Amino acid sequence: MHIEPGVVNGAKIGLSYLTGATAIAVGLKMIIQRILTNTSVLVTGLRCLITTILVFSFFEVLPQYPLGVSEVHFIFGTTLFLFFGAGAAAFGLVAGLSLQGFLFAPSDLPQLYINISTLLFPLFAVSYMSKNVIPPNSTYTDLRYRHVLTLTGLYQGGIIMWVAFWCFYGQGFNQETFYNVGIFSLAYSTVIGIECLLDVGLLAMLKRYKKKSLPAIFDPRLISLKG
């Protein structure tokens, strides 16, 4: 989902600084709220470190396919949310994306805030909508396929919408832009099914811990309603 250089140019890129900074601020607020409720600073820091390593690995190790105005990546934002919480997931997405840009893809740095906005706002939507999607008396390991599919579709669909927004905002409403956005959207939709299957498989594996305890680095809501 990296927006390609040149899609948004000149003064228009200024909007990304506003949206990116807003997304980062919301993510930091989530982290602070978690610390103030029931999670230690050490545990929160470990979660942020782990999500950063995972996101960096997603970008550098897993397959990626350049496709016109952007790239198809396997990001697993819903997975990060379910296992580590929204705040740690947001931190990892920003830090992992930034490290990848500084170390291996400096040409992507002008679009950094565009990509941060594209990754984080769908995550916030998942965090907000999860209260309606996930039954109130259910742990994450109790989730059915349709619940996971809804959350995954919400996140990946949000990425598609943000990529489309930046493309139309930067290039205008013309035939080429509609074509590029359409091709990207179709290709990226395949990620929804792959991530959903991964999440369902991982959650199923954790069901055996129902009467035990998980390491503190994981979100307690995975197996307990106290999360």
Steps between C-alpha positions, in 0.01 A plus 500: 500500500799732466385791288745533213711818471331758281142402572462796739723796418581854603279686742246217501734283704457748785166340585681177584697674775173594668337159464819313592565712808138456608527123461821489703340712775200267520730198519702655783177580684400134478834392644473746789143394574606136516783584741266699721248216519661161554827456309849577627743719308736204459233275350380778273855566385554131425177487300610804298841345436349170387248665268779714352708191424200322353397792277857549381513128416165520319642769272843349444448123511151427373419525128403839360368589160537847346176583325476838333431770757584283801618158618324193632640414844408250768467724807267303734370804682205313649735229627713762677186654650365172635830380646660821628231768515432808290764726659789257461382411149496868403849553642635197316347608171655848524839383626526203264397708200747775593791257550426336168504838329817632663698178460385353170262731314601868538298580187186426707580754773322796332185286509558382860210694652275389216581137576466554877152643447409212273604239757383659825154637431364158392652359821313759705182407315555133593558597864182707509279258308627195689273603788204435270641206306635294791231364736541665843536171688749346260876477509691531176548122488119469496472700180335330207622522143245769415624722783861473390402550138311817591795647689750400233279634224460824691875546532603399150198673349605814686845478347347471153282806567794708620715400202212599273465832683867589460499399134193706409620786718842503334415408142141610454196313372611368165486172313857398588449561871176303505677213324800501736282517810276221370791268424657563839170448681436165333850373571505622859166336574678163494684601817169497690451126457861416584507709817163370612612138470818578693309670781247219531782244512699686764196561719403134475846400621462723806176334611703241691612780732144575603559393860863603512677830453682661212823703522429858598614628160173379349170681536318328789170518308633213290391250767345712774214748524713710734693646206 
